[in-house]
Amino acid sequence: MTKRHSQKYKIDRRMGENIWGRPKSPINSRPYGPGQHGQRRKGKLSDFGMQLMAKQKLKGYYGNITEKQFTRIYAEAQRRRGNTAELLIGLLESRLDAVVYRAKFVPTVFAARQFVNHGHVKVNGRKVNIPSYVCKPGDVIEVRDRSRSMALVLEALQSPERDVPDYIDLDPKAMKATYARVPEFAEVPYPVKMEPNLVVEFYSS
C-alpha cells in the first residue's frame, strides 16, 4: 500500500466516518480509530474539539491539504464579502484537483492531485499541473489526448460510485468538463456531514 493510500485510510478511521463514501473504506469493517488505543471509549468533545474535528475533516476530504494551504484558503474566504463558510466551500470546490475529482476523471481526490501533478490535464486548452489552481466559472477542464486511454480514467468515468454534480457539465465521451459555476454549500455532494460554520468558529476564536 502506498503512503498516500495509507494516509487516506487513516483519515477515515481517525474521523470515525467514511468521509468519501467509498465501499472500500476500512471504517466500514473497523468503526474505531487506528492504533492500539483506537477502541477506547471517546469522551465528549469540547466546543474547541468539535471545531478542530470539523476543520480536520474538511481539510482531509480535499486530499489532506496542508495546514498552511488550508489557512491561506480560509484567509481568502474571510477577505471576500459574503458568508465566509459558503465562500470557503466555494474556494475548495474551485481547486483544479477538486474539479477533476468531481468530473469523475479519477476515482479519488488523492488520485486527482497526482493526475494534475503529472500533467494529464488541460484548462482552456493549456496544460496545468498545479492542483491548487483556482478554476473560474466557464473554464473547460479536459484530459489530455495522450492520457485518455489510461485505465484509471476509463474505470472512474464508468464507475456508478459517484454522480457528477450539477455545477459541472461533463461530456464523458470527449473527457471534457465545464466548471459551470461556484456551488453553494448545500449543492456539494458530501457523503458525510460537513460543518464549515464550525471551521469559521475555529479560526475566529
C-alpha positions in Angstrom: 0.0 0.0 0.0 1.4 3.4 -0.9 2.0 6.1 1.6 -0.8 8.1 0.0 -3.4 5.3 0.3 -2.3 4.5 3.8 -2.8 8.2 4.7 -6.2 8.2 3.1 -7.5 5.3 5.1 -6.0 6.7 8.4 -8.1 9.8 7.8 -11.3 7.8 7.6 -10.5 5.9 10.8 -9.3 8.9 12.7 -12.5 10.8 11.9 -14.6 7.7 12.6 -16.5 8.3 9.4 -16.4 7.2 5.8 -15.8 10.8 4.6 -15.6 9.9 0.9 -18.4 7.3 1.0 -16.2 4.6 -0.5 -17.2 1.0 -0.2 -13.5 0.0 0.4 -13.1 2.3 3.4 -11.8 0.3 6.4 -14.2 2.2 8.7 -17.0 0.0 7.2 -15.5 -3.0 9.0 -13.5 -1.4 11.8 -15.6 1.5 13.1 -12.9 2.8 15.5 -9.7 4.8 15.4 -6.3 3.5 14.3 -3.6 2.4 16.7 -3.5 0.4 19.9 -5.8 2.9 21.7 -8.3 3.1 18.8 -11.0 1.1 20.6 -11.1 3.1 23.8 -14.3 4.9 24.5 -14.2 8.5 23.4 -15.1 11.3 25.8 -17.4 14.1 24.8 -15.7 16.7 22.7 -15.4 20.3 23.9 -16.6 23.1 21.6 -12.9 23.6 20.5 -12.6 19.8 19.9 -15.7 19.9 17.7 -14.4 22.9 15.7 -11.0 21.2 15.3 -12.6 18.0 14.1 -14.7 19.9 11.6 -11.6 21.6 10.2 -9.6 18.3 10.1 -12.5 16.5 8.3 -12.9 19.2 5.7 -9.2 19.5 5.2 -8.8 15.8 4.9 -11.7 15.5 2.4 -9.9 17.6 -0.1 -6.8 15.3 -0.1 -5.4 16.3 3.3 -4.4 19.8 2.2 -1.5 21.2 4.3 -2.4 23.4 7.2 -0.6 26.3 5.6 -2.5 26.0 2.4 -5.8 25.5 4.1 -5.2 28.6 6.3 -4.5 30.6 3.2 -7.8 29.4 1.6 -9.7 30.4 4.7 -8.0 33.8 4.8 -9.1 34.4 1.2 -12.7 33.4 2.1 -12.6 35.8 5.0 -11.3 38.6 2.9 -14.1 38.4 0.4 -17.5 39.9 1.0 -20.3 37.4 2.0 -20.8 34.3 4.1 -17.3 33.1 5.0 -18.4 29.4 5.4 -20.0 29.5 1.9 -17.0 31.2 0.4 -14.7 28.7 1.9 -16.6 25.8 0.4 -16.7 27.6 -3.0 -12.9 28.1 -3.0 -12.3 24.5 -2.1 -14.6 23.2 -4.8 -12.9 25.6 -7.3 -9.5 23.9 -6.9 -8.5 22.1 -10.1 -7.9 18.8 -8.3 -11.4 19.0 -6.8 -13.0 19.7 -10.2 -11.1 16.8 -11.8 -12.4 14.6 -8.9 -16.0 15.9 -9.3 -15.9 15.3 -13.1 -15.0 11.6 -12.4 -11.8 11.7 -14.4 -10.2 9.8 -11.4 -11.6 7.7 -8.5 -10.3 9.7 -5.6 -9.2 13.3 -4.7 -5.8 11.9 -3.9 -5.6 10.5 -7.4 -6.8 13.8 -8.8 -3.9 15.7 -7.2 -1.4 13.2 -8.7 -3.2 13.2 -12.0 -2.9 17.0 -12.3 0.7 17.0 -11.0 1.7 14.6 -13.7 0.4 16.9 -16.5 -2.6 14.9 -17.6 -5.0 17.8 -17.5 -5.6 20.9 -19.7 -7.6 24.0 -18.7 -9.0 26.1 -21.6 -6.6 24.2 -23.9 -3.4 24.8 -21.9 -1.7 22.2 -19.7 -1.9 23.0 -16.0 -0.1 20.9 -13.4 -0.9 22.8 -10.3 -3.6 21.0 -8.2 -4.4 24.2 -6.3 -5.1 26.2 -9.5 -8.4 28.0 -9.0 -10.9 27.3 -11.7 -13.3 30.1 -12.7 -16.9 29.6 -14.0 -16.8 28.8 -17.7 -13.4 27.1 -17.5 -13.1 24.0 -19.6 -11.1 21.2 -18.0 -10.2 18.2 -20.1 -8.0 15.1 -20.0 -5.1 15.4 -22.4 -5.2 13.3 -25.6 -2.3 11.1 -24.6 -3.9 10.3 -21.2 -7.4 9.3 -22.4 -6.7 5.6 -22.7 -5.5 5.3 -19.1 -7.3 2.6 -17.2 -7.6 4.9 -14.2 -9.7 7.4 -16.2 -11.8 4.9 -18.1 -12.8 3.0 -14.9 -13.5 6.2 -13.0 -15.8 7.5 -15.7 -17.8 4.3 -15.8 -18.0 3.9 -12.0 -21.5 4.1 -10.5 -20.0 5.1 -7.2 -20.5 8.8 -7.6 -22.6 11.2 -9.6 -21.3 14.4 -11.3 -22.8 17.4 -9.5 -25.0 20.0 -11.4 -22.4 22.7 -11.3 -20.1 20.7 -13.6 -21.2 20.0 -17.2 -19.5 16.8 -18.2 -19.0 15.4 -21.7 -17.7 11.9 -20.9 -17.0 10.9 -24.5 -14.8 13.9 -25.0 -13.4 13.6 -21.5 -14.2 17.3 -21.1 -15.9 19.2 -18.2 -17.0 22.8 -17.9 -17.0 24.3 -14.4 -20.4 26.0 -14.8 -20.5 27.9 -11.5 -19.2 28.1 -8.0 -21.5 25.9 -5.9 -23.3 26.7 -2.7 -22.5 24.5 0.3 -25.9 22.8 0.0 -25.1 21.6 -3.5 -21.8 19.9 -2.8 -22.3 16.1 -2.6 -20.5 15.3 0.6 -21.2 11.7 1.8 -21.0 12.9 5.4 -22.0 16.0 7.3 -19.6 18.8 6.9 -19.7 21.9 9.2 -17.8 24.8 7.6 -19.5 27.1 10.1 -17.5 25.4 12.9 -14.3 25.8 10.8 -15.0 29.6 10.8 -15.6 29.5 14.5 -12.2 27.6 14.9 -10.3 30.3 13.1 -12.3 33.2 14.7 -11.7 32.0 18.3 
